[in-house]
Amino acid sequence: MISEFCQPRVYTPEVATSNEKYSPEIMWFSMSRAASNMLVWLFDLKDSAVFQQIWKAELKRVSNKGNNVTIDEIEQNVWQPSKRVWDAFCRGLVSTC
């Protein structure tokens, strides 16, 4: 059912005649908002060889600890550091132009 993936809009006659734009909240299979935001960024960065190197380095650092990790731990321990390095890299490119 659609309600398993997003919060559906509750229908009322007032809602049906309203001009208000509705954007459903995607639930991403019960992931946290931070993890779902990570997925959007990862999709956008999937073709970047530089970002892939950054991601793999952070992932290797975390996986060397030998424990299984959750999506939220990946978001905190791999994505956040990778994003900081990526942002610094991008700022460096902009400042040299």
Secondary structure, 3 states (H helix, E strand, C coil): CHHHCEECCCCCHHHHHCCCCCCCEECHHHCCHHHHHHHHHHHHHCCCHHHHHHHHHHHHHHHCCCCCCCHHHHHHHHHHHHHHHHHHHHHHHHHHC
